[in-house]
């Protein structure tokens, strides 16, 4: 905003400094902040003096937690420093690679082994990489359906198992981490596995699919593929994360050198949240995010798997907003996520989402509103451009 007090964030910054200079001074006693969260807190302290703009210098900022903007942050502008492109990443660089047999590279991740971290996306050289899968191209087809109890509007077919063609599915190591992805008429459902019987060639899911249709409703020889077994790691560009051992395995693409390429795995499923509460009358007003890049967000899969009747309605977004009024996201990028890009969810009105580049997303680009109509006008999202 014109005449606003400016605070700065830079990769070479320090959260103990004032954040008022755009660069560190020669004595390195003052300069920009190191994190957007510290700049937000400083803006709250300075708000009584007038409008505040936070300008973020170019570079990558790995977030320890989502950047949360609340009603007391109303009027705040967070923007890229002119001519520069800052990246707010929800990921972590993977280092410490060691070469193994067959050109396979591995990295040990103690946080994964300890149960504190698990991820379903991986990015190398700025591109998404494929989890180990079968088949590498196309899909398998269900060999036969298994009878089940009658279901209203569907067929008397089991919702948690099917018969596969010999060899298409095996009792792989770490079977509980393996997923079957079923391809339905307009969506795909994801199913962690419980068991594989190679005598009857029957696979059983950890939980039944919950949609009203059954397996094989849209086509009896339904398409599917299998993902995330170490034994399927056979094509360059594929990867596998061993949850129990805490070991990430990756088969590089031709010409990739692990000592030179940047590999990032997501830690956070959410990067930014405008945290108002329309039901309580607490709104985030006139916040602007401009010229920023938001990258590397994961998606948390429930133990029973996932299936959606329409539009992946259970999937959240990397940039979330509730109770936002006259807020704007403009000229930003949202990329490399396992979720939607942007969601103005509940009680958001008169907001703008303009000139953004949304790509490489796990679900859709922009969501506005909720799956069910709100009971009050204040809680309904509307007039978003």
Secondary structure, DSSP 8 states (H G I E B T S, - for coil): -TT-EEEEE-TT--TTS-S-SSS--TTSSS--BS-HHHHHHHHHHHGGGS-EEEEE-SEEEE-SS-EEE-GGGTT-EEEE-TT--EEEESEEE----EE-GGGEEEEE-HHHHTTS---S--EETTEE-EESEESSSS-EE--EEEE----TTS-SEEEEEEE--TTSS---TTGGG-EEEEE-SS-EEEEEEEEEETTTTEEEESS---SSS-TTSS-SS-EEEEE--GGG--STTEEEEETTTTEEEEE--TT--TTTS-EEEE--S-SEEEE-BGGGTB-EES-EEES-EEEEE-----TT-B--SSTTTT--EEEEEESEES-EEES-EEEEESSEEEEEEES-BS-EEES-EEES-SS-SEEES-SS--SSTTTS-B---
